[in-house]
Amino acid sequence: MNEDLPAIIGGEPVRKNPYPKWPIYDRREEELLLEALKSGRWSVGGRFQEEFERRFAEFQDAKHALLCASGTVALKIALKAMGLKPGDRVIIPAYTFIATATSAIDLGLEIAYADIDPNSYTIDPESVRELLDEKTKALIPVHVAGRPADMDALREIAEERGLMILEDAAQAHGAEWRGRRVGAIGDAGIFSFYQSKNITCGEGGAVTTDSDELADIIWSLRNVGRPRTGPWYEHRIYGWNYRITEFQAAVLIAQLEKAPKLMEIRDRGAEKLDKLLDEIEGVEPPKKDKRVTRHAHHLYIFKYDPTAFSNLPKSKFVEALKAEGIPCSAGYRPLYSYPFLPPSKPLPNTEKASKTEAIWIPQNVLLAGEKDLEDVQKAIEKIKKHSHKIPR
Ligand SMILES: Cc1ncc(COP(=O)(O)O)c(C=O)c1O
């Protein structure tokens, strides 16, 4: 066996040891989970949900945080609380997780796709401007990978046109735009606590906002329309059971306590990877923006240029990198490419990111040591050297 060959064509992989596993937990999660179990308050009436909401709101520089079952339903109840009506139009990026679109469609809203900025991969404010019309009522910027969208330009547009902003911060726990954490820079924001996320309890979500009024409506919407105070079988508005359990909230508290230290490790890992990838012609680390004062690094997204790799298609490159023991993925396809979602003309930056350019490395890789990150560089260099031999 030729050990120097890429693993995808029979060589030895660069890495046989896995990167740090995710999610992680320790005695603290165990202790709080057991306390929730013994409390007998497994749903409402316990101490964990309110405590997490208070601490998470503080963590995100928001006045309120409201837990719910997932990031997907957080989007839905936030849009509903904002008073959007069937037929109203919301502008979303075409390069995002599908729930950004489906949560709006579920409410009868019309969605319009904006293109993304070619460097940040977040919604391009210029593309948003081209889509504005009388029906447009809200913008949903997505802080893809944990990197805040251009909130200055988006807020300017929203103020000019009287639009609401809902930040999709599902991937952006702890991220900052000009020194302020995301989630309540717009009218409201949403987070996901799905098991891949930087703060997780398996499944869960939250809405953040500085508005007392929105917080109050969201409280009711996730709780079958109940008022905050009043009889259990009183329903003031139409709502759903999108609550979470005390077990999840207990785990979230322990995870939130770990978050600052893990954020620092990811920051260092991303910086190291920036340097390592900068040394390889044909791949490009993410460009920095001074206004992004903290990147949450839920994903490390770098650019791949197939022409430097004998025109090896992105999908094959991803396969080859995985075979070397480096976790990675090709990321999103354009939302308009799904036959059951509204169509759109192809958007050039979204097309490029999806089809040829963006390679995603998950956050747990950044938790590894410097030597382990060097394996990412080694694996890419090895694939590049032999790229002409890899079958298409
Ligand atoms: C950008 C974005 N929006 C929304 C969601 C939905 O979150 P959940 O999976 O918790 O429903 C996710 C989660 O993957 C996401 O990444």
The ligand as an SDF file (V2000), in Angstrom:
LIG
                    3D

 16 16  0  0  0  0  0  0  0  0999 V2000
  -29.5940   28.5290   10.8400 C   0  0  0  0  0  0  0  0  0  0  0  0
  -30.5410   27.6120   11.5560 C   0  0  0  0  0  0  0  0  0  0  0  0
  -31.8130   28.0000   11.7340 N   0  0  0  0  0  0  0  0  0  0  0  0
  -32.7050   27.2330   12.3800 C   0  0  0  0  0  0  0  0  0  0  0  0
  -32.3500   26.0010   12.8920 C   0  0  0  0  0  0  0  0  0  0  0  0
  -33.4130   25.1510   13.5370 C   0  0  0  0  0  0  0  0  0  0  0  0
  -33.0720   24.7100   14.8080 O   0  0  0  0  0  0  0  0  0  0  0  0
  -33.6040   23.2870   15.3670 P   0  0  0  0  0  0  0  0  0  0  0  0
  -32.8000   22.2240   14.6860 O   0  0  0  0  0  0  0  0  0  0  0  0
  -33.3430   23.3780   16.8360 O   0  0  0  0  0  0  0  0  0  0  0  0
  -35.0490   23.2080   15.0550 O   0  0  0  0  0  0  0  0  0  0  0  0
  -31.0320   25.5560   12.7480 C   0  0  0  0  0  0  0  0  0  0  0  0
  -30.6220   24.2460   13.2960 C   0  0  0  0  0  0  0  0  0  0  0  0
  -30.0300   23.4190   12.7040 O   0  0  0  0  0  0  0  0  0  0  0  0
  -30.1000   26.3710   12.0530 C   0  0  0  0  0  0  0  0  0  0  0  0
  -28.8440   25.9810   11.8800 O   0  0  0  0  0  0  0  0  0  0  0  0
  1  2  1  0
  2  3  1  0
  2 15  2  0
  3  4  2  0
  4  5  1  0
  5  6  1  0
  5 12  2  0
  6  7  1  0
  7  8  1  0
  8  9  2  0
  8 10  1  0
  8 11  1  0
 12 13  1  0
 12 15  1  0
 13 14  2  0
 15 16  1  0
M  END
$$$$
